[in-house]
Amino acid sequence: MLTLENVEAGYGDNNVLKGLSLAIAPGEIVSLIGANGAGKSTTLMTISGLVRPREGRVLFQGEDISALAPCDIVARGICQVPEGRRVLSRLSVLENLELGAYLRKDKMEIAKDISRMQALFPVLGNRRRQLAGTLSGGEQQMLAIARGLMSRPKLLLLDEPSLGLAPKMVLSIFDTIRSINKSGMTLLLVEQNAYMALQVAHRGYVLETGRMVLTDSAKALSANPKVKAAYLGG
């Protein structure tokens, strides 16, 4: 579904990604793990078109999307749920969900998808008229994921979905990620909590200073002594 071929990208004079290559098959959950500054979020932003590759290509379903505008990449079926949630705090829960479907014109199907999101996240249905900025951190994360799903993506990019959440809410968010995947969604997950990221994923990649240094099944990475020592606390 998605392939990065020898991608180099960064900010200003700083090259963050250095010849990065990866691939994601339909129906997978793939986790990117690595230390802060390894290039995980930059990878997602490069896929989304928010950062342009200086070298290499980003291919989605066989099409080179490296030069497309972010809105055109969303239209093709890739949506990113950003780090820090970034809900529109002065708009209601319902208005945030509606904006997730901004590029869509199928009003009846949008209404059905809003109902589906409220079934997936019941708290959003209960608080549909409440301002998004008054929700708890966990509730805002649910809203951010639901807003992303409203675009009907084929590939969902999740950037640090557990950041700043209480342990009980972290478990709930990862249960939701599993549920979304079981419905057929492909996901690329960036997550500082490497243990949870590998628990939920099928495969994983390890990034170090913008380079891919290791890839394997999630189970094998969880058992790898170097991965355990560096990211799993053991």
N, C-alpha and C positions, 0 to 999 in steps of 0.2 A: 504493500500500500504506500509506504513512504520510504525513500532512500536519500541519504545524504552522502555525497561523493566528494571526499577530500575538501571539505568546506573550511575556508578561512574567513573569519569575521571578527569584528571588534568595534571599538569606539575611538575616534580620533586616530592617534598614532599607535594605539594599543591593540595588538592582535590577540584576542581572547581565545578563539578557536583556531587550532593549528593542524590543518589537514584532517578534520574530523569526518569519519564515515560511520554510518549506522543504517540499519534497515528494520522495518516493522511490518509484520504480516497482518492481514485482516483478522480481527477477532482477538488479537493479543493485548495483554497489558505488559508494557515494557517500562522498566524503571531505570532512570539515570541517577546514579549515586556518586558522591564525591564531596570533597571538602568545600567550604565557602571559597568562592573565587575560582573554582575549577572550570566554570563555563557552562554550568547546567542551565541556568535561566537564559543565558545568551543563546544557547542551542534552541530553546523554545522560541525565543523572539526572532531568530533567524528563520525558522520554519514558518512563523506567522507573518514574515515580511516586515517586521518592525526594525530589524537589522538586516542590511544587505550583505550577502556573501561577497567577499573580495576575490575569492577563488573558489572553484568547485561548483557543484550544483545541488539543488534541492528538487527531488522528483516526487510528485504525488500522483499515484495511479498512472505512472508512465509519462506524465507531463512535467516539463521543466517549469517550476513556479518561482524560480529564483528572482525574477525581475518583476513579478506581479505586485500590485498594491495590496496592502493588508485586507481591504474590503473584498477584493477579488479572490483572495485566498480563502476567506470565510465563505464566500459564495460557492467555492468549489468543494467545501466540506471540511475545513479545518477550523476549529475554534479553540482559543486559549482562555483558560480560567487563570487570571493573573495572581501572582504572589500578593498577599495583603488584601485579597478579596475585591477591593475597589468597587464596592456597590455605590450606586448614586444615592447618597445619604438623604438628600432632601426630596427624593421621590419615594412613592410607596412601593411595597413589595410587588404589587401587581404591575405598576409602571416599569419597574426594573425587568420583570419577566417579559413584558411587551416589547421593551427595547432590545431584548435578546433576539427577537424575531424581526428586527428592523429591516432586513433585506428581503423578507418574505412578503408575499401578497395574498396568500391563501387564508383569509380571515377565519373561515370556519375551522380549518385545521389548526390555526394558531390558538383558537379558543379551546380546542380539544387538547392541545399540548399543554396549555396552562392548567387544565384540569389534571392532566397526567403528572405535572410537576407538583401539584398540590397533593396528589395521592402519594407520590414518592417522598415528599417532604411535608407531612401533615401540618407542621407548625407554620409553613408558609400560607397554607389555606386559611388557618385560623387568624393570621395576621396580615392578610392580603392588603388591607387598607392602611396598615401601620407604616410609618416612615422607616425606610431601610436603615437609616443611621441609628435608630433606637433599638435595633436587634442586638442580641449578644453576638460575640465573635463567632461562635459555632453556628448560630442561625444565619449570620451574614455569609459564612462559607457555604452553607446549604443554598442560599439564594444565588451566590456567585456560580455554583455548579449548575443550578437549575437555569439560570440566565444563559449560560453557555449552551446547555442542551436545547434551549428554545430555537437555536439556529439550525437544528437538525443536522449536526455534524456527522461525518463519517469517522473522523479522528478527533478525539478530545485531548487537548494538552492541559495537564494540571500542574501548576507551579506551587509547590509547598502547601498543599491543602490542609496539613495539620498544624501549621505554624501558629503558635500562640494559643492553642486550644487546650482545654482541660483533658486529662486522659480518657475520661468516659466519652467525651465528644470525639476524640481522635478515633476511638474504636467505631463509633457510629459512622463517621465519615468514610472509613475504610470499608465498612460493611456496604455502604452506599456505592462505593467504587466497584466492589465485586458485583453488586446487583446490576449496575449500569452495564458492566462487561457481559454479564450473562444474557442481557437483552440483545447483544450483538455488537455493541460499541467497541471500537478499538481505542486504546488509551496509551498515551505516553506520559509518564509520571516523573516529575522531579520532586524529591522529598528528602529533607535533611534527616528524618527518622528512617535510617537505612534498614533497620530491622523490620518495621512495618511495610516499607516499600517492597522488600524482597518477599515478605509473607504474602502479599497480594498479587505480585507479578508472576508472569510466566518466564520472562527472561530479564536480564539486567545488563547494563553497561556501566563500567567504572571509569570516570573521568578524572584526570590529574592535569592541572595547568593547561587545559584546553586540548589535551590529547586523550584518545581512547586507549586505555592500557589493558583492559580486560573485558571480556564478554562471555557469558555462559548462561545456563539456565539459572533461574532464581534460587532453586534448591542447591545447586552446585556452588553458587556464589556465597550463599549463607554458610556453607561448610568450608569455604576456602580460608585457610589460616591467615593469609594476608588481609583478606577482607574483614574477617572477624577481628583482627588486631586493630585495624585502622578505623573501622566504621561501626562495628557491632559491640565494642567494649569487651572483647574477650580473646 
